[in-house]
Amino acid sequence: MSGKSTLMRTTGVTVVLALAGAPVRAHRLRLTPLAVGTCLRHTDSLQEHRSGFYTEALRIRRIYDLLNGQLPVLFLFDELLSGTNSKDRRIAAEGVTKTMLARHAIGMVTTHDLALTEIAAMFPGQVKNVHLQDHVDHGKMTFDYKLRDGVITHSNALELMRMIGLDV
């Protein structure tokens, strides 16, 4: 609700529009040609016998294939690998990050899993944690949509659940 996914989608749309020669909503934009690989939404499919996690893994595989092309790659991963257990998620996210950086890709990853924020320390100068904050005033959650350095120090999940009447 703070705007992480919206920021990521806006970045992707802006890049695609700019590369197509369309006007973009920006004061200024400098951009070189690049390939865009996204994993923003993924769902399971009973028809195709695929879990949401497997669908995401296949999309990441296609983004890996872009790394072999002529253009640098911009990757956008929203809630990277959220469909698996926390141990496998942490190991896999580290591997995906390492691969992307080794191949000189640039990108953005969102997560609610604080263990994934530890990956940044493994890649000093290459990976940076940033966050968006919320505030609860008189039982109402508000957002200022400002990007801040570092890992967020509080969460809103429990407060949000309490605000809608759930006992947690």
C-alpha atoms as one frame of an Amber mdcrd trajectory, in Angstrom:
protein
   0.000   0.000   0.000   2.990   2.313   0.387   3.715   2.351  -3.346   6.486
  -0.215  -3.949   4.706  -2.109  -6.713   3.356   1.082  -8.255   6.855   2.588
  -8.376   8.160  -0.547 -10.046   5.349  -0.680 -12.619   5.744   3.028 -13.332
   9.457   2.533 -13.914   8.774  -0.316 -16.340   6.076   1.538 -18.261   8.213
   4.682 -18.465  11.165   2.744 -19.873   9.038   0.889 -22.418   7.327   4.110
 -23.569  10.640   5.967 -23.819  12.243   3.164 -25.830   9.240   3.227 -28.178
   9.745   6.960 -28.719   6.615   7.936 -26.844   6.408  10.866 -24.440   6.925
  10.044 -20.776   5.898  11.793 -17.601   9.294  12.984 -16.405  11.116  16.240
 -15.912  14.167  14.659 -17.540  15.111  11.149 -18.669  18.355   9.786 -20.109
  18.131   6.205 -21.209  20.213   3.903 -23.388  18.680   1.011 -25.285  18.036
  -1.965 -23.023  15.933  -5.075 -22.660  13.240  -5.116 -19.981  12.471  -8.277
 -18.030   9.701  -8.253 -15.466   8.157 -10.562 -12.943   5.439  -8.349 -11.518
   2.408 -10.604 -11.372   2.311 -14.348 -11.438  -0.452 -16.740 -10.599  -0.962
 -20.433 -10.550  -2.718 -22.234 -13.387  -4.694 -25.419 -12.927  -4.982 -25.737
 -16.693  -1.214 -25.625 -17.200  -0.430 -27.530 -13.969   1.726 -24.656 -12.686
   2.018 -23.201  -9.232   2.555 -19.478  -8.805   6.138 -20.198  -7.781   6.796
 -22.302 -10.877   5.295 -19.600 -13.094   7.617 -17.050 -11.466  10.642 -19.326
 -11.875   9.862 -19.683 -15.596   9.648 -15.894 -15.962  12.988 -15.481 -14.224
  14.409 -18.090 -16.599  13.232 -15.957 -19.572  14.902 -12.917 -18.019  18.111
 -14.950 -17.658  17.844 -15.624 -21.410  17.742 -11.854 -22.033  21.151 -11.637
 -20.351  22.637 -13.383 -23.413  21.409 -10.663 -25.769  23.121  -7.584 -27.144
  21.392  -5.114 -24.809  21.845  -4.528 -21.095  18.907  -5.813 -19.039  16.598
  -3.948 -16.679  14.919  -6.416 -14.322  11.879  -5.675 -12.171  10.926  -8.307
  -9.567   7.920  -7.625  -7.356   7.922  -9.769  -4.197  10.712 -11.990  -5.515
  10.084 -15.714  -4.958   7.264 -15.192  -2.469   5.711 -18.563  -3.258   8.269
 -20.718  -1.467   9.531 -21.266   2.066  11.741 -18.619   3.658  14.946 -20.709
   3.584  14.724 -21.572  -0.121  13.563 -18.053  -0.913  16.624 -16.510   0.722
  19.062 -18.842  -1.025  17.356 -18.484  -4.420  17.028 -14.691  -4.178  20.741
 -14.453  -3.437  21.491 -16.598  -6.491  19.215 -14.574  -8.764  20.748 -11.323
  -7.521  24.282 -12.644  -7.983  23.504 -13.766 -11.538  21.899 -10.454 -12.501
  24.788  -8.415 -11.123  27.466 -10.668 -12.625  25.856 -10.097 -16.025  25.730
  -6.300 -15.464  21.945  -6.102 -15.312  20.290  -3.324 -13.325  16.983  -3.515
 -11.582  14.611  -3.331  -8.696  13.335  -5.972  -6.274  10.546  -5.514  -3.755
  10.057  -7.667  -0.681   8.347  -7.802   2.665  10.819 -10.490   3.761  13.449
  -8.753   5.870  15.838 -11.693   5.416  16.152 -10.734   1.746  17.349  -7.259
   2.685  20.500  -8.873   4.093  21.572  -9.740   0.541  22.547  -6.099  -0.062
  25.482  -6.439   2.347  26.964  -9.136   0.097  27.188  -6.697  -2.808  28.479
  -3.396  -1.394  28.252  -0.557  -3.871  26.038  -2.624  -6.174  22.866  -3.211
  -4.149  21.101  -0.649  -2.021  18.141  -1.094   0.297  15.492   1.619   0.229
  12.003   1.756   1.665   8.691   3.593   1.751   6.996   4.373   5.052   3.498
   4.580   6.421   2.058   6.391   9.400  -0.988   5.576  11.504  -2.877   8.637
  12.696  -6.166   8.278  14.604  -6.732   4.772  13.277  -6.036   5.700   9.658
  -2.976   4.605   7.715  -1.348   7.249   5.517   1.615   7.225   3.140   3.922
   9.998   1.953   5.388   8.002  -0.978   8.961   9.173  -0.311  11.821   6.822
  -1.008  14.192   6.553   1.968  17.571   4.870   2.377  17.917   1.654   4.350
  15.596  -1.062   5.589  12.301  -0.052   7.157  12.348  -0.337  10.945   8.655
  -1.005  11.517   5.913  -2.949   9.794   2.284  -2.157   9.274   0.805  -5.636
   8.889  -0.294  -6.153  12.486  -1.574  -2.591  12.823  -3.553  -2.933   9.605
  -5.068  -6.219  10.775  -6.054  -4.656  14.104  -7.560  -1.636  12.319  -9.975
  -3.910  10.435 -10.963  -5.790  13.567  -8.752  -8.875  13.549  -7.336 -10.046
  16.876  -3.602 -10.468  16.415
